[in-house]
Amino acid sequence: MKKLLQVIIFLATAALAQAWQQVNESAPEPPHEFRAAWVATVYNLDWPSRAGLSAEAQKQELLAILNKAVQLKLNAIILQVRPNSDAVYKSSIEPWSAWLSGPGVNPGYDPLAFAIQEAHKRGLELHAWFNPFRATISGRPVGRNHIANRQPSLLKKAGNTTILNPSNKSAQQHVMRVILDVVRRYDIDGVHLDDYFYPYPPHNEIADGKSPAERRAAIDTFVRNLYTSVKSTKPWVRVGISPFGIWQPNYPAGIKAGVNAYEHLACDARKWLAKGWVDYLAPQLYWRIDSDQSFTALMEWWSSINPNRPVWPGIASARIKSSEDPGRPASEIAAQIDYSRRMARQSCGQLFWSWRSINNNAGGIQKYLKERYSGYAVPPPMPWSGSVRPARPRARATDDGRTTTLSWEPTDGAARKWVIQAGKGKKWKTIAILPNTRRSVPLPSALFDGCNRIAIRPISACGNSGTPAVLAR
């Protein structure tokens, strides 16, 4: 009797193991949308919670951010790695950031390397955010080999900060060297710049002897050179910029602004978008839909500039019930997500400022995110950076009734990540996004309940969708 039972169990297990077979079928494209949050290190706004935490405490805080991002079905983190000419990573060019463990103090690990590794494990992209020209803040101390100490002639005073002179070629070369060093040494998915080029008024009149037009020309040169340099190094690394949300007052008609980014900041983001010097633009559209700086009017204007480059708005979740906008409900953010999806002429995406408001569930924002991000999405492709589409992998699956284990082998070297989909008939869902290093994954069989198809789809480094292997039962 005992032997008979063993035979029955063996035969049942064998039948389950053969339940899934690769078939010559296809599967629908997974949803594509860029869903990101900025994680600021400056002033310890988002991470780490304060300077001087132990390496383990910093790691645990960062892991909590990544885990929550996955839970909310975001797919990218924009991590500030250079807040003020310092480094949130191991660098031979600039000192360790004071926001980690003190000015020039080694935190005991490499935060950027750790963040990349852990983000990729979870199917998240990790974009390195650089403030290009800010040097010192409010007289706060900096590391011994900081540029302010080594080459003070490159600095200009701007209120209680100093900046690297944006029009100075040596200053630009230094910033370029810093950014490209990170691109070469780290497996980042993107290079991201914020809105600080020349300082905001009233400190924009720094003593550099340059006219507004000369300043714009200098910044244009920097942006163009940055884009071409990153792309020639690693074509798949996204280059994105998040400028002030209004190019100039009255663009579009009726839009009011106290800041003229074109004149004051030397920020001609309209040109950068039109010329294709960015892979995406994320203008900071931090205002309400119904305001003198209408989110919808601005979104429509920016999106009309270049049909071949996406505009993914920066959305101010930080302003929910804030001192800047005391009555703003979280539903305003939800409406902005909805509108950005309708308005996107190229591809959908949103970036949230910043992580703290998301994590703290300001105004109940997480409920609205979960409603809109009910399933996983893959960041949109960049076909202008590469047209390769990965080939169909060889795949198999075994099922013991509790766990379905998927295994696959690529047939070329073009995959950057893998998307796992499950479906029945015309209904499909994305259940996992995995890094290229994975070749097998155990998943709860309940995820496939009612499904009779599994697709294992390769995604190229430039985000192009490859041919999926489809398993049927």
Summary of the structure (lengths in Angstrom):
residues: 473
radius of gyration: 24.1
end to end distance: 31.4
largest distance: 95.3
contacts: 1608
relative contact order: 0.13
helix: 33%
strand: 23%
